[in-house]
């Protein structure tokens, strides 16, 4: 298939592209390179530097290429910023997503795999979280993604769009060639690895009074290659699925303090952590039930252990100390 991958120069998107190429798909990457890197895109792919809300760029891509499906990963993703400046999130994650849907519909491209988020659930009512859990976001990031999920449902109902949405938890780890190198890093594991590598003096732990085993937030960490494989399994099953949505997780939660300890253990380096006040919009616990994705798509995590996930990220960082060099 010929795939359009939005956000394909980013952390998760570049691994999706890598895994899709290995399956024999042809890839066009659409990325504004705000956080992505041209160097993360394999040379055999066409890279279009543009925004998902750029109607002219989308019209050119769909007019020039026989695209079979879209994998949509482009998004604003920082939770705390979404609370302080929500307009950016609704514009990029919801409005621009609708521009993409319209470009697809006008070109009769009616297959979509969407990278959503566990932030659509908000504070857990039950743990682990299943796909039937109420969706009550507590930040604009989750709200903007949920709004786009609802748009997808209406496009399926009215226009026959076939789509799968993935609500996944904390992406982490790296493949041999591609890893996490955000220009404005906010994710825990790469920040802690910076401390282990001597590039950062300390890492901040936001909140020490959550109702968890050590007072710090609990999260479900999923290897980026496992996330990418789930997207491709759904892509291959879209005709059968019609419309569906899945969690991606391991079913095991780790506290922030446990992640800091795991990085020190894996790297053999000391990690200095500072306790700070809670950030707005952070739920205490987010752990996924992955029963449904295993049953429907046959997916299973190949990297279920936190130490193994961290080890892959550490190896990539040591091999690529300057990230992608741009």
Secondary structure, DSSP 8 states (H G I E B T S, - for coil): -EEEEETTTSHHHHHHHHHHHHTT-EEEEE---SS--GGGS-TTSEEE---TT-HHHHHHHHHHS---EEEE------HHHHHH-HHHHIIIIIIHHHHHHHHHHHTT--EEEEE--GGGSBS-SSSSB-TTS--B-SSHHHHHHHHHHHHHHHHHHHH--EEEEEEE-EEE---SS-----SS---HHHHHHHHHHTSSS-EEEE-S-SSSSSSS-EE-EEEHHHHHHHHHHHHHHHHHHSEEEEEE--S--EEHHHHHHHHHHHH-----EEEE---TT--SEE-B--HHHHHHH----S---HHHHHHHHHHHHHH-TTTT--
